[in-house]
Amino acid sequence: MTPFGPGGAPREGIRPLLAGLGVLAALLLVPVMFADRAPAVLDRISDRIENTFPDFYWDTLKPHFPEADVAMHLLVFGGAALAVGLICWSWRTFVLGQLMVFGAGLVVEVLQPVVTSSRNIELHDVLGNAVGQAIGIAVALVIIGTRSLWERRRAEQ
């Protein structure tokens, strides 16, 4: 029985902890995604981080980093996909959970112009969500596969 990912029972291993952290993260992030000021705050934070680097280094590094808004979508949905991948206890729940993450991203985008006055549906945000989710799924699969391989090797000894 694995402590995470497909295999085992829903309340085994670190699944309950990951589920609790996921719910807490969602409760904290959803209001931010609907906030009118979120993009401006994110840009200010990004600018402060950029200003800590000497110009020479930042001019060399900046082309290799996504914009702050895109990075946020990659991190949030990559993290959500990773957490869902590790929380699931079967391949069916893995797929259903990932569909829910994707659907949640679409719902948040569609509701932004309804809930806020300054946010609109943006295709690049949906794309950032999907790419972040794909990265999160890939990382989850690597972790699950590595753990499974390690367990099989350990059982053979």
Secondary structure, DSSP 8 states (H G I E B T S, - for coil): --SSSSSS-TTSTTHHHHHHHHHHHHHHHHHHHH-TTHHHHHHHHHHHHHHHS-HHHHHHHGGGS--HHHHHHHHHHHHHHHHHHHH-SSHHHHHHHHHHHHHHHHHHHHHHHHH-SS----HHHHHHHHHHHHHHHHHHHHHHHHHHHHHHHHHH-
